């Protein structure tokens, strides 16, 4: 048995390495990277229009800002991320303002940022040529370090779970007759029963298209027949939004801590902030807060009467806040937030029977320990054969920081895991390769999708080998990758052109009317950001695609996690004489890419480069034999 305390101390050291690596990368980005590049990466908005400022329902000073231009660039701003403001002076000198803010929410090209209430916002409002950029996220690391320190020292239930997760000791279970769910398949039913029987831990392992979310929602619904309230977390805001929306559709009262990535009325209606504002006592609270601000603005030093009045008002405001907060938490059956968001002061003192972590295979172990301290048992759902957590430090990755809590428990306790085995997304031939390579050939296709296709007698998967190609306008083949800098990776312009030619050709076979009538949707995926941006520009330029633009999305593999399309094209980019394929060696990324397609998958890549790796060789041969 691994000594859990030593293993967690080692994790802390590796997290420290990752912290330093990310801090250094942020320093470089701030000091050395040009403004235009930051904007292109989606890490800055410039120029910026500063809108109104006001106090939100949580009594935070917020300011609205609007992006002017570059609307087509996909940005990386979302709820909870720290930002800093800057102004651009003569000779393009960038001057940073001396405070940081936090993104409250983003809606298209409008962002609301909460800022310190100390008068510094006036400097930004009075400045010219202002911009905003992402800042280093110190808070998330602090919370992960705190969580590790707490679990290293833990006694009681938290200490028990720590020792259990690191050992081969059998997890405890309740015993009762299995329940039947008519609308779940056999392995989904098994997974829900395993969750309900678990005293300590259970894992729902959901390969692509197997209905992991459906299963998880059912498990949460059934758990709520036995418990009053559960905590539901995920690594990203997007994953929290997705599971929250499904729970709300099931008729469950969800309280979402933090703001959603997609700002619409349905999503906002179950956020803490919106519910707080809708509470009957809120108007009175708002009036008291306003009176406090006015008193402070006109304070007279040493005036005892003023001081007593201020204290009375503050006490009354706190009393109301506590009352509203208690009522919102009492009414909710599910509290939903990100893993880091579970450290929010609103959750102070809250305890839960069960914690559900979705997309657990994408979260660093340290982040999972943040909410585990509040609960007695843990249910993890995800797929460790898909996207791993992001680790920037190569040394930390090599030493094992990328190993997730989910993988650790899968290794130590196979008996708590249920693999979902029936997929409802892909044509059988698209699914079979992934099932063979990643899931021991255990995943099957539901009869209704087994033979799905767009065209009769169509081959569901094709590989366009760019090493055999030459574009008509070029004398020599230009299917070679170029390196365009650390943050964007690589680009292969000829392959991008060919990707859109392949799509145009396929659309020609289907016919315009049918594409529009049936809303046949397409995803174009590339592992490299530079290639994604180049493909987006090409797509915009080509008139042929004008009627179909609303049906086509272009993104990185990470951007497509959890999504699906009728047709998927993958541009692999790598083409060199050395057979170097860089991070395409991380096969989990490729598993995500090839399993997004429902009916047609077209891969474009240089087979002579790619097939030196056994995975791509096998994939190429598999497609060739179809």
C-alpha positions as CSV (number, residue, x, y, z in Angstrom):
1,X,0.0,0.0,0.0
2,X,1.2,3.5,-0.9
3,X,1.6,5.6,2.2
4,X,-1.2,8.2,1.5
5,X,0.4,11.0,3.6
6,X,3.7,10.7,1.8
7,X,2.0,10.4,-1.6
8,X,0.0,13.6,-0.9
9,X,3.1,15.4,0.3
10,X,4.7,14.5,-3.0
11,X,1.6,15.8,-4.8
12,X,2.0,19.1,-2.9
13,X,5.6,19.4,-4.2
14,X,4.5,18.7,-7.7
15,X,1.7,21.2,-7.5
16,X,4.3,23.7,-6.3
17,X,6.2,23.0,-9.5
18,X,3.1,23.5,-11.6
19,X,2.3,26.7,-9.7
20,X,5.8,28.1,-10.5
21,X,5.6,27.0,-14.2
22,X,2.2,28.7,-14.7
23,X,3.3,31.8,-12.8
24,X,6.4,32.0,-15.0
25,X,4.4,31.5,-18.2
26,X,2.1,34.2,-17.1
27,X,5.0,36.6,-16.3
28,X,6.4,35.9,-19.8
29,X,3.0,36.5,-21.4
30,X,2.6,39.8,-19.5
31,X,6.1,41.2,-20.0
32,X,7.2,39.7,-23.3
33,X,4.2,39.0,-25.4
34,X,2.8,41.8,-27.7
35,X,-0.7,43.1,-27.1
36,X,-1.9,41.9,-30.5
37,X,-0.8,38.4,-29.7
38,X,-2.7,38.4,-26.4
39,X,-5.8,39.6,-28.1
40,X,-5.5,36.9,-30.8
41,X,-5.0,34.2,-28.1
42,X,-8.3,35.4,-26.5
43,X,-6.5,36.4,-23.3
44,X,-7.1,40.2,-23.6
45,X,-9.8,42.5,-24.9
46,X,-8.5,45.8,-26.4
47,X,-9.7,48.4,-27.1
48,X,-12.3,48.4,-24.4
49,X,-15.4,50.6,-23.8
50,X,-16.0,51.1,-20.1
51,X,-19.7,51.1,-19.2
52,X,-21.5,51.8,-15.9
53,X,-20.5,50.6,-12.5
54,X,-22.8,49.6,-9.7
55,X,-23.2,47.3,-6.6
56,X,-24.5,43.9,-7.4
57,X,-26.8,41.8,-5.2
58,X,-23.9,40.4,-3.3
59,X,-22.8,44.0,-2.5
60,X,-19.7,43.8,-4.7
61,X,-18.7,46.8,-6.8
62,X,-18.9,45.8,-10.5
63,X,-18.1,47.5,-13.8
64,X,-19.4,46.6,-17.2
65,X,-16.9,46.6,-20.1
66,X,-17.5,46.0,-23.8
67,X,-15.1,44.6,-26.4
68,X,-14.7,46.8,-29.4
69,X,-13.7,44.7,-32.4
70,X,-12.1,41.2,-32.8
71,X,-15.6,39.7,-32.1
72,X,-14.8,36.6,-34.0
73,X,-11.9,35.7,-31.7
74,X,-12.9,33.1,-29.1
75,X,-11.8,34.4,-25.8
76,X,-10.9,32.7,-22.5
77,X,-12.7,35.0,-20.0
78,X,-15.3,33.2,-17.8
79,X,-16.9,33.5,-14.4
80,X,-14.4,33.5,-11.5
81,X,-11.2,34.2,-13.5
82,X,-9.0,37.0,-12.2
83,X,-8.3,40.0,-14.6
84,X,-6.3,43.2,-14.6
85,X,-6.9,46.4,-16.5
86,X,-4.2,48.3,-18.4
87,X,-3.9,51.4,-20.6
88,X,-1.8,51.9,-23.7
89,X,0.2,55.1,-23.9
90,X,2.6,56.6,-26.3
91,X,4.9,54.3,-28.2
92,X,2.5,51.5,-27.3
93,X,3.7,51.4,-23.7
94,X,1.4,49.3,-21.5
95,X,0.7,50.5,-18.0
96,X,-1.1,48.2,-15.6
97,X,-3.5,49.5,-13.0
98,X,-2.6,48.4,-9.4
99,X,-5.6,46.2,-8.6
100,X,-7.1,43.0,-9.9
101,X,-10.8,42.2,-10.5
102,X,-12.7,39.0,-11.0
103,X,-15.0,38.1,-13.9
104,X,-18.6,38.1,-12.7
105,X,-20.1,37.0,-16.0
106,X,-19.6,37.3,-19.7
107,X,-22.4,37.7,-22.3
108,X,-21.1,37.9,-25.9
109,X,-18.9,41.0,-26.0
110,X,-20.1,42.4,-22.7
111,X,-18.3,41.4,-19.5
112,X,-19.1,42.3,-15.9
113,X,-16.1,42.5,-13.6
114,X,-16.2,42.8,-9.8
115,X,-13.5,45.2,-8.5
116,X,-12.2,46.3,-5.1
117,X,-14.4,49.0,-3.5
118,X,-11.5,51.4,-2.7
119,X,-11.8,54.2,-5.2
120,X,-9.3,52.8,-7.7
121,X,-11.9,52.1,-10.4
122,X,-12.0,55.9,-11.1
123,X,-8.5,55.7,-12.6
124,X,-9.7,53.2,-15.1
125,X,-12.9,55.1,-15.9
126,X,-10.9,58.3,-16.5
127,X,-8.2,56.7,-18.7
128,X,-7.9,56.4,-22.4
129,X,-7.0,53.3,-24.6
130,X,-8.0,50.9,-21.8
131,X,-7.9,47.1,-22.1
132,X,-8.4,44.1,-19.8
133,X,-6.4,40.8,-19.7
134,X,-6.5,37.6,-17.7
135,X,-4.4,37.6,-14.6
136,X,-2.6,34.8,-12.9
137,X,-5.0,32.7,-10.9
138,X,-3.4,32.6,-7.5
139,X,-6.7,31.8,-5.7
140,X,-7.2,28.4,-7.3
141,X,-3.7,27.3,-6.3
142,X,-4.2,28.6,-2.7
143,X,-7.4,26.5,-2.4
144,X,-5.7,23.4,-3.7
145,X,-2.7,23.8,-1.4
146,X,-5.1,24.4,1.6
147,X,-7.1,21.2,0.6
148,X,-3.9,19.1,0.4
149,X,-2.7,20.4,3.8
150,X,-6.1,19.7,5.3
151,X,-6.3,16.1,4.0
152,X,-2.7,15.4,5.0
153,X,-3.5,16.2,8.6
154,X,-7.0,14.8,8.6
155,X,-8.5,12.6,11.2
156,X,-12.2,11.3,11.2
157,X,-14.1,10.8,8.0
158,X,-11.8,12.7,5.7
159,X,-8.8,10.8,7.1
160,X,-10.7,7.5,6.5
161,X,-11.5,8.4,2.9
162,X,-7.9,9.5,2.2
163,X,-6.5,6.1,3.5
164,X,-9.3,4.2,1.7
165,X,-8.6,5.8,-1.7
166,X,-4.9,5.1,-1.5
167,X,-5.3,1.4,-0.4
168,X,-6.7,-1.8,-1.8
169,X,-9.0,-2.1,1.2
170,X,-12.6,-2.9,0.1
171,X,-14.9,0.1,0.2
172,X,-18.0,-0.4,2.3
173,X,-21.5,-0.9,0.9
174,X,-25.1,-1.0,2.0
175,X,-27.0,-4.1,1.0
176,X,-30.5,-4.0,-0.6
177,X,-32.3,-5.5,-3.6
178,X,-31.4,-3.8,-6.9
179,X,-33.8,-1.2,-8.2
180,X,-35.1,-1.3,-11.8
181,X,-35.3,1.7,-14.1
182,X,-37.3,1.0,-17.3
183,X,-35.7,3.9,-19.3
184,X,-32.0,2.9,-18.4
185,X,-30.1,0.1,-20.1
186,X,-28.5,-2.7,-18.2
187,X,-25.1,-1.1,-17.4
188,X,-26.7,2.3,-16.6
189,X,-29.0,0.6,-14.2
190,X,-26.1,-1.3,-12.6
191,X,-24.2,2.0,-12.2
192,X,-27.1,3.7,-10.4
193,X,-27.5,0.7,-8.1
194,X,-23.8,0.8,-7.3
195,X,-24.0,4.5,-6.5
196,X,-27.0,3.9,-4.1
197,X,-25.2,1.0,-2.4
198,X,-21.9,2.8,-1.9
199,X,-21.1,3.9,1.7
200,X,-17.8,5.4,0.7
201,X,-17.2,5.7,-3.1
202,X,-18.5,4.6,-6.5
203,X,-17.3,5.4,-10.0
204,X,-19.4,5.8,-13.2
205,X,-17.0,5.3,-16.2
206,X,-18.7,6.7,-19.3
207,X,-17.1,6.2,-22.7
208,X,-18.2,8.5,-25.5
209,X,-21.9,8.5,-26.2
210,X,-22.9,6.1,-23.4
211,X,-25.3,8.4,-21.6
212,X,-23.1,9.2,-18.6
213,X,-25.0,12.4,-17.8
214,X,-28.4,10.6,-18.0
215,X,-27.0,8.0,-15.6
216,X,-25.6,10.6,-13.2
217,X,-28.8,12.6,-13.2
218,X,-30.8,9.4,-12.3
219,X,-28.3,8.5,-9.6
220,X,-28.6,12.1,-8.1
221,X,-32.5,11.9,-8.3
222,X,-32.5,8.6,-6.5
223,X,-30.0,9.7,-3.9
224,X,-32.3,12.7,-3.1
225,X,-35.1,10.2,-2.1
226,X,-32.7,9.2,0.7
227,X,-30.9,12.5,1.5
228,X,-32.2,16.0,1.8
229,X,-29.4,17.7,-0.2
230,X,-26.3,16.8,-2.3
231,X,-23.3,18.7,-3.5
232,X,-22.6,18.4,-7.3
233,X,-19.2,19.7,-8.7
234,X,-17.2,19.6,-11.8
235,X,-13.8,21.0,-12.9
236,X,-15.2,23.5,-15.4
237,X,-18.0,26.0,-15.3
238,X,-19.3,24.5,-18.6
239,X,-19.6,21.0,-17.1
240,X,-21.4,22.5,-14.0
241,X,-23.9,24.3,-16.3
242,X,-24.6,21.1,-18.3
243,X,-25.3,18.9,-15.3
244,X,-27.3,21.7,-13.5
245,X,-29.5,22.2,-16.6
246,X,-30.3,18.5,-16.8
247,X,-31.2,18.3,-13.1
248,X,-33.5,21.4,-13.5
249,X,-35.1,19.7,-16.5
250,X,-35.7,16.7,-14.1
251,X,-37.6,19.0,-11.8
252,X,-34.9,19.3,-9.1
253,X,-34.4,22.6,-7.2
254,X,-30.7,23.5,-8.0
255,X,-28.8,26.4,-6.5
256,X,-25.9,27.3,-8.7
257,X,-23.0,29.0,-6.9
258,X,-21.2,31.2,-9.4
259,X,-22.4,32.3,-12.8
260,X,-22.9,30.2,-15.9
261,X,-20.7,30.4,-19.1
262,X,-23.9,30.7,-21.2
263,X,-25.8,33.7,-20.0
264,X,-29.5,33.1,-20.6
265,X,-32.6,33.3,-18.5
266,X,-33.0,29.6,-17.9
267,X,-29.4,29.3,-16.7
268,X,-29.5,32.4,-14.6
269,X,-32.8,31.6,-13.0
270,X,-31.1,29.0,-10.6
271,X,-28.0,31.0,-9.8
272,X,-27.4,32.1,-6.2
273,X,-27.2,35.8,-7.3
274,X,-30.5,35.8,-9.2
275,X,-32.3,33.9,-6.4
276,X,-30.8,36.3,-3.8
277,X,-32.2,39.3,-5.7
278,X,-35.6,37.6,-6.0
279,X,-35.9,37.1,-2.2
280,X,-38.7,39.2,-0.5
281,X,-36.3,40.7,2.0
282,X,-33.8,41.8,-0.7
283,X,-35.3,45.3,-1.2
284,X,-35.0,46.1,2.5
285,X,-31.4,44.8,2.5
286,X,-30.6,46.9,-0.6
287,X,-32.0,50.0,1.1
288,X,-29.9,49.4,4.3
289,X,-26.7,48.8,2.2
290,X,-27.4,52.1,0.3
291,X,-27.8,53.9,3.7
292,X,-24.5,52.5,4.9
293,X,-22.7,53.7,1.7
294,X,-24.2,57.2,2.1
295,X,-23.3,57.4,5.8
296,X,-19.7,56.4,5.0
297,X,-19.5,59.0,2.3
298,X,-20.4,61.7,4.7
299,X,-18.7,60.4,7.8
300,X,-17.5,62.8,10.4
301,X,-14.4,61.6,12.3
302,X,-15.0,60.9,16.0
303,X,-18.8,61.4,15.8
304,X,-20.1,58.8,18.2
305,X,-23.7,59.0,17.1
306,X,-22.7,58.4,13.5
307,X,-20.6,55.4,14.5
308,X,-23.4,53.8,16.5
309,X,-25.9,54.3,13.6
310,X,-23.4,52.7,11.2
311,X,-22.8,49.7,13.4
312,X,-26.6,49.2,13.9
313,X,-27.2,49.3,10.2
314,X,-24.3,46.9,9.5
315,X,-25.7,44.4,12.1
316,X,-29.1,44.6,10.5
317,X,-27.7,44.0,7.0
318,X,-25.7,41.0,8.2
319,X,-28.7,39.6,9.9
320,X,-30.8,39.8,6.7
321,X,-28.0,38.4,4.6
322,X,-27.7,35.4,6.9
323,X,-31.5,34.9,6.8
324,X,-31.7,35.0,3.0
325,X,-28.7,32.8,2.6
326,X,-30.1,30.2,5.1
327,X,-33.4,30.2,3.3
328,X,-31.9,29.7,-0.2
329,X,-29.8,26.8,1.0
330,X,-32.7,25.2,2.9
331,X,-34.9,25.2,-0.2
332,X,-32.3,23.8,-2.6
333,X,-31.9,20.0,-3.1
334,X,-28.7,20.3,-5.1
335,X,-25.9,22.8,-4.6
336,X,-23.9,23.0,-7.8
337,X,-20.5,24.6,-8.3
338,X,-17.0,24.1,-9.6
339,X,-14.5,22.2,-7.5
340,X,-12.6,25.4,-6.6
341,X,-16.0,27.2,-6.2
342,X,-16.8,24.7,-3.4
343,X,-14.4,26.8,-1.2
344,X,-16.8,29.8,-1.6
345,X,-17.5,31.6,1.7
346,X,-21.3,31.0,1.0
347,X,-20.7,27.3,1.7
348,X,-18.9,27.9,5.0
349,X,-20.1,25.4,7.6
350,X,-22.2,23.4,5.1
351,X,-22.0,19.6,5.2
352,X,-23.5,17.1,2.8
353,X,-24.0,13.3,2.7
354,X,-22.9,12.8,-0.9
355,X,-20.7,14.6,-3.3
356,X,-21.0,13.9,-7.1
357,X,-18.0,15.0,-9.2
358,X,-18.7,15.0,-13.0
359,X,-15.8,15.0,-15.5
360,X,-13.6,13.8,-12.6
361,X,-11.0,12.5,-15.1
362,X,-10.3,16.1,-16.1
363,X,-9.6,17.4,-12.6
364,X,-6.3,17.5,-10.7
365,X,-6.5,15.3,-7.5
366,X,-5.8,18.4,-5.3
367,X,-8.9,20.1,-6.7
368,X,-11.1,17.1,-5.9
369,X,-10.1,17.3,-2.2
370,X,-11.5,20.8,-1.9
371,X,-15.2,19.6,-1.8
372,X,-14.5,16.2,-0.3
373,X,-13.9,17.7,3.1
374,X,-17.6,18.6,3.3
375,X,-19.0,15.1,2.6
376,X,-19.3,11.5,3.8
377,X,-19.2,9.7,0.5
378,X,-17.9,10.5,-3.0
379,X,-19.3,9.5,-6.4
380,X,-17.0,10.2,-9.4
381,X,-18.1,10.2,-13.1
382,X,-16.0,10.6,-16.1
383,X,-13.7,8.8,-18.5
384,X,-9.9,8.6,-17.9
385,X,-9.5,7.5,-21.6
386,X,-10.6,11.0,-22.7
387,X,-9.1,14.5,-21.9
388,X,-6.7,14.6,-19.0
389,X,-6.2,17.6,-16.6
390,X,-4.1,20.4,-18.1
391,X,-0.5,20.3,-16.6
392,X,1.9,22.9,-17.9
393,X,5.1,21.8,-16.0
394,X,6.7,18.9,-17.9
395,X,8.6,17.9,-14.8
396,X,5.4,17.7,-12.7
397,X,3.6,15.8,-15.4
398,X,6.4,13.3,-15.7
399,X,6.5,12.8,-11.9
400,X,2.7,12.0,-11.8
401,X,0.8,15.2,-11.2
402,X,-1.5,14.3,-14.1
403,X,-2.7,11.1,-12.4
404,X,-6.2,11.9,-11.2
405,X,-8.1,10.7,-8.1
406,X,-10.5,8.9,-10.4
407,X,-7.6,6.9,-12.0
408,X,-6.2,6.2,-8.6
409,X,-9.5,4.7,-7.3
410,X,-10.0,2.8,-10.6
411,X,-6.6,1.2,-10.1
412,X,-7.1,0.4,-6.4
413,X,-10.8,-0.5,-6.4
414,X,-12.1,-2.0,-9.7
415,X,-15.1,-3.3,-7.7
416,X,-16.5,0.2,-7.3
417,X,-16.4,1.0,-11.0
418,X,-19.2,0.5,-13.5
419,X,-18.3,0.8,-17.2
420,X,-21.3,2.0,-19.3
421,X,-21.3,-0.3,-22.4
422,X,-24.0,0.9,-24.7
423,X,-23.4,3.9,-26.9
424,X,-26.1,6.0,-28.6
425,X,-24.1,8.4,-30.8
426,X,-21.9,6.8,-33.5
427,X,-22.2,4.5,-36.4
428,X,-20.8,1.1,-35.4
429,X,-17.7,1.4,-37.6
430,X,-16.7,4.8,-36.1
431,X,-17.2,3.5,-32.6
432,X,-15.5,0.1,-33.0
433,X,-11.9,1.4,-33.3
434,X,-12.2,3.4,-30.1
435,X,-13.9,0.5,-28.3
436,X,-11.1,-1.9,-29.3
437,X,-8.2,0.4,-28.4
438,X,-9.4,2.1,-25.3
439,X,-12.2,0.0,-23.7
440,X,-11.2,-3.7,-24.2
441,X,-13.8,-4.0,-27.0
442,X,-16.6,-3.8,-24.4
443,X,-18.6,-0.9,-25.8
444,X,-21.5,-1.8,-28.1
445,X,-23.7,0.3,-30.4
446,X,-27.4,0.7,-29.7
447,X,-29.5,-0.8,-32.6
448,X,-30.9,2.6,-33.6
449,X,-27.5,4.1,-34.3
450,X,-25.5,1.0,-35.5
451,X,-26.0,1.7,-39.2
452,X,-26.8,5.4,-39.2
453,X,-25.3,7.3,-42.2
454,X,-26.0,10.4,-44.3
455,X,-25.5,8.8,-47.7
456,X,-26.4,5.3,-48.9
457,X,-23.4,3.0,-49.2
458,X,-21.2,5.7,-47.6
459,X,-18.0,4.6,-45.8
460,X,-18.3,6.1,-42.3
461,X,-14.6,6.8,-41.9
462,X,-12.0,8.0,-44.4
463,X,-8.4,9.1,-44.1
464,X,-7.2,11.6,-46.7
465,X,-3.4,11.0,-46.9
466,X,-1.8,14.4,-47.5
467,X,1.5,12.8,-48.3
468,X,-0.1,11.7,-51.6
469,X,-1.5,15.1,-52.4
470,X,-0.5,18.2,-54.3
471,X,-2.7,21.3,-54.5
472,X,-3.2,22.3,-58.2
473,X,-1.8,25.8,-57.8
474,X,1.5,24.6,-56.3
475,X,4.4,23.1,-58.2
476,X,5.6,21.2,-55.2
477,X,3.6,19.8,-52.3
478,X,3.3,22.3,-49.5
479,X,1.8,19.8,-47.0
480,X,4.4,20.7,-44.3
481,X,3.8,21.9,-40.8
482,X,5.2,25.3,-39.6
483,X,5.8,26.2,-36.0
484,X,4.2,29.5,-35.1
485,X,5.1,30.0,-31.4
486,X,4.5,28.3,-28.1
487,X,0.9,29.3,-27.4
488,X,-0.4,28.5,-30.9
489,X,1.6,25.5,-31.8
490,X,1.7,24.5,-35.4
491,X,0.0,25.2,-38.7
492,X,-0.3,23.4,-42.0
493,X,-1.9,25.7,-44.5
494,X,-2.2,23.4,-47.4
495,X,-3.9,20.8,-45.2
496,X,-6.4,23.4,-44.0
497,X,-7.3,24.2,-47.6
498,X,-7.7,20.5,-48.4
499,X,-9.9,20.1,-45.3
500,X,-12.4,22.6,-46.6
501,X,-12.2,21.2,-50.1
502,X,-13.0,17.7,-48.6
503,X,-16.0,19.3,-46.8
504,X,-17.2,21.1,-49.9
505,X,-16.9,17.9,-51.9
506,X,-19.0,16.0,-49.3
507,X,-21.6,18.7,-49.1
508,X,-21.8,18.5,-52.9
509,X,-22.8,14.9,-52.6
510,X,-25.5,15.5,-50.0
511,X,-27.0,18.6,-51.7
512,X,-27.7,22.1,-50.3
513,X,-31.5,21.7,-49.7
514,X,-31.1,18.5,-47.6
515,X,-28.2,20.0,-45.5
516,X,-30.4,23.0,-44.6
517,X,-33.7,21.1,-44.2
518,X,-32.1,18.4,-41.9
519,X,-29.7,20.8,-40.3
520,X,-26.8,18.5,-40.8
521,X,-24.1,19.9,-38.5
522,X,-20.4,19.7,-38.9
523,X,-17.4,20.0,-36.6
524,X,-13.9,20.7,-37.9
525,X,-11.3,19.8,-35.3
526,X,-7.6,20.4,-35.1
527,X,-5.3,19.8,-32.1
528,X,-3.5,23.1,-32.7
529,X,-4.9,26.6,-32.1
530,X,-3.1,28.1,-35.0
531,X,-4.7,25.7,-37.4
532,X,-8.1,26.3,-35.8
533,X,-7.8,30.1,-36.3
534,X,-6.5,29.6,-39.9
535,X,-9.4,27.3,-40.7
536,X,-11.9,29.8,-39.3
537,X,-10.5,32.5,-41.5
538,X,-10.6,30.3,-44.6
539,X,-14.2,29.3,-43.8
540,X,-15.2,33.0,-43.6
541,X,-13.6,33.8,-46.9
542,X,-15.1,30.9,-48.9
543,X,-18.5,32.0,-50.4
544,X,-19.5,28.3,-50.9
545,X,-20.0,27.9,-47.1
546,X,-22.0,31.1,-46.6
547,X,-25.4,29.3,-46.3
548,X,-24.0,26.7,-44.0
549,X,-21.9,28.8,-41.5
550,X,-24.4,28.4,-38.7
551,X,-24.1,24.6,-39.0
552,X,-20.2,24.5,-38.9
553,X,-18.1,24.9,-35.8
554,X,-14.3,24.9,-35.8
555,X,-12.4,24.2,-32.6
556,X,-9.6,22.4,-30.8
557,X,-10.1,18.9,-29.4
558,X,-10.6,20.4,-25.9
559,X,-13.3,22.7,-27.3
560,X,-15.3,19.7,-28.5
561,X,-15.2,17.6,-25.3
562,X,-18.7,16.4,-24.6
563,X,-20.1,17.5,-27.9
564,X,-21.1,15.6,-31.1
565,X,-21.8,16.4,-34.7
566,X,-23.2,14.5,-37.8
567,X,-20.0,15.1,-39.7
568,X,-16.5,15.6,-38.2
569,X,-13.3,16.5,-40.1
570,X,-10.0,16.3,-38.2
571,X,-6.9,18.1,-39.5
572,X,-3.9,16.5,-37.8
573,X,-1.4,19.1,-39.0
574,X,1.9,17.2,-38.4
575,X,3.9,16.5,-41.5
576,X,7.7,16.1,-41.2
577,X,10.5,13.8,-42.2
578,X,11.4,12.8,-38.7
579,X,8.0,11.4,-37.8
580,X,7.6,13.9,-34.9
581,X,4.0,14.1,-33.7
582,X,4.4,16.1,-30.4
583,X,1.4,16.0,-28.1
584,X,-0.6,13.9,-30.6
585,X,1.1,11.1,-28.7
586,X,-1.5,11.8,-26.0
587,X,-4.0,9.3,-27.4
588,X,-6.7,10.4,-25.0
589,X,-7.1,13.6,-27.0
590,X,-7.4,11.6,-30.2
591,X,-10.0,9.4,-28.6
592,X,-12.1,12.5,-28.0
593,X,-11.6,13.7,-31.6
594,X,-12.6,10.5,-33.4
595,X,-15.7,9.9,-31.2
596,X,-17.5,13.2,-31.9
597,X,-18.9,12.0,-35.2
598,X,-22.4,10.5,-35.4
599,X,-22.3,9.4,-39.1
600,X,-19.2,10.5,-41.0
601,X,-15.5,11.0,-39.9
602,X,-12.9,12.4,-42.3
603,X,-9.3,12.5,-41.1
604,X,-6.7,14.6,-43.0
605,X,-3.1,13.9,-42.2
606,X,0.3,12.9,-43.5
607,X,0.3,9.1,-43.2
608,X,4.0,8.8,-43.6
609,X,4.5,11.0,-40.5
610,X,1.6,9.7,-38.4
611,X,1.8,5.9,-39.0
612,X,5.2,5.6,-37.3
613,X,3.2,5.6,-34.1
614,X,1.5,2.3,-33.5
615,X,-1.9,3.9,-32.6
616,X,-2.1,5.9,-35.9
617,X,-0.7,2.9,-37.9
618,X,-3.6,0.8,-36.5
619,X,-6.2,3.5,-37.1
620,X,-4.9,4.1,-40.7
621,X,-5.1,0.3,-41.4
622,X,-8.5,0.0,-39.8
623,X,-9.9,2.8,-42.0
624,X,-8.2,1.4,-45.1
625,X,-9.9,-2.0,-44.5
626,X,-13.5,-0.5,-44.3
